[in-house]
Amino acid sequence: MRAIALTFLSILVAGCSGGGEPAYSVLFGEDETRLSADEQQAVFSMMASAFPLSEDGETLTDPNCGDIEPVTEVVDLNGDGSYEVFITWGNSCLSGHAGRSLTLFVKDRSGKYQYQLGFPAAGYDALERGVDGFPELLLGGPGFCFPIWAWDGDNYEFKCNLPQEEGGCEYQGNTCLEE
């Protein structure tokens, strides 16, 4: 009996949700074919470590703030044929006035997805290409001062703040200089 229970538990942990679909379908749906099942599971596992599946297996949740309403975008940021994964998630409880947070998963040199960003931002715009072809990212949100993050070869790091109007970053410091 214990072996049956452990087998059942391992199936659940491996990523099955109600209806027989893999749990990662919460993030990727049924049509995502650009990532392998293992890649989808790796990204899902990192998100689920912070936000477990709801009891019905339909979404990821925060125990205090409820459904995080994840939306996934699979892109090739640097044009190398390997996909990066953006996930916008959150609500006003978790993400404040931005209403959403942004997480990015990028493969490291060994081919494993690594967690990047993971804080309030309503979205992103890809700017000019930088190190290894990765674009700088302008992160949006409320207000008039938006941060720019740049790839350093291993991670996205904060670069500077870009005012959206005169004085927009007056109290932030490290303002991007217009050229």
N, C-alpha and C positions, 0 to 999 in steps of 0.2 A: 504494500500500500504506500509506503514512504517513497519507493522508487517511482511510482506513478505520479505522486504529488510533486516530486522533484523534477520529473520530466515535464509535467504541465507547467511548472514554474519556469523552467528553462525556456520553454516555448514562448511564454509571455515576455520574459526578459529579452529574448532574441528579437522581439519586435513585432509580435502579432497583436492586433487589436480586434475588437468586435467585428464580426462579418468576415473573418478570415483574411482581411487585407493586412499587409505589413503595417506596423505602427508608423513607419516613416511616411506613409501616404498622407498623414496629417500635415506634413510639410510639403510634400512633393506631388500629391495627387496621384492619379493612376497613369497619367500620360507622360511623366518625366522620363525621357529616354536618353538624355545627354549624360546622365550619371549612372554608374553601375549601382546595383542593389547594395553592394558593400559601401560605396561612397555615400549613398543616401542614408544608410544605417549609421555610418560614422557621424555625419552631421546631425542626424536626429538624436543620437545618443548624447552628444554634447549639449544640445538644447534641452533634452529631457532630464539631464542631470540637474539642471536648475529649475525646470518647469515640467513636472511630471504630467503624464497623460491624465485627462479627466476620467472619472469613473466609467463613463460611457465610451471612452476611447476615441472621441471625436475631435479633441483639441488638446493643446497644452495649457496648463493652468498654473497660477500662483496661489498658494494656500490662503493668502490674505486678500488678494486682489482679483481673483477669478481668472476667466479666460484671457489669454494673452493675444488671441487673434493673430497668429503668425501668417505672414504673407511671404512667399519665397520667390526669389528671382535668381535664376542660374545664368551667369554671364561669363564671357572670356575677357576679363579686363585688359590683359596684356597681349592678347592675340597669339598665345603660344599653343592653343589647342587644348589646354587644360582648363576646366571650368572652376570659377569661383562662385560662391553662394552667398547672396545677401538675404537676410531675413529681417523684415520689419515686424515688430511685435510690441505689445504693451497696451497700456491704457493710461488714463490720467492718474490712477493710483500708483502705477509703477514708473511712468515716464513724465510726470508733471505736465507743464503747459505744452510741451512738444506733442503730447498725446501718444507718441510712438517712440520706440527705441530701435536702433539699428545694429545688427551684428553681421559680421562678414567672416566667411570661412575661406581661407587661402591654403593651398597645398604647400608644405615645406619641401625642402630639397629631397627628403626621403619619400615624398608622395602622400604624406598624411595631412589631413585637413587640420589647420590650426585656427583657433578662435581669435578674431580681431574685433576692435571697436567694442560694442556691447553697452551702449549708453544712449540717453535720449537724443534722438534726431529724427525728424519727420521724413527724411529721405536724403538722397545724395545726387550730386551732379559730378560726372567724370570730367576733369579738366585736362590740361596738357599732360602728355606722357612723361614719366620720369624714369627712375631707376628700374631696370629690367623691363621696361615698357609699361609698367603699372602707372595709371594716371593718378594725379593728385585728386583727392576727393573733397568737394565742398559739401559740408553737411548742413542741411536745412533745419530750421526750427522756428520758434517764435522769436520776435525781436528783430534787431537790425544789425546783428553781429554774428557772422557764421564762421565756424572754424574750418580750416583747410588741413587735411591730413595727407602726408606724403609717404610713399614706400621707401624704406631705407635698405632694402635688399633682403630683409627677413620679416619685417613687421611694418604696419602702418603706424606712424608717429605723428603727433601734433606738430604742425609747421607754423601756422600763424592764424590770426583772426582777420577776416575780410569784412569791413563795414559795408552795409547795403545802402547807407546814406551817410552824409557827413555827420560825424560824431557818434555813429552807430556802435563803435567799439571803444568809446572814450574811457570807460572804466575797466576794460579788459586787458589792455597792454598787448604787447607782441602783435601789433597790427601789420598786416601785409602791406608792403610798399607798392603802390601802383607804378608801373613802368611806362 
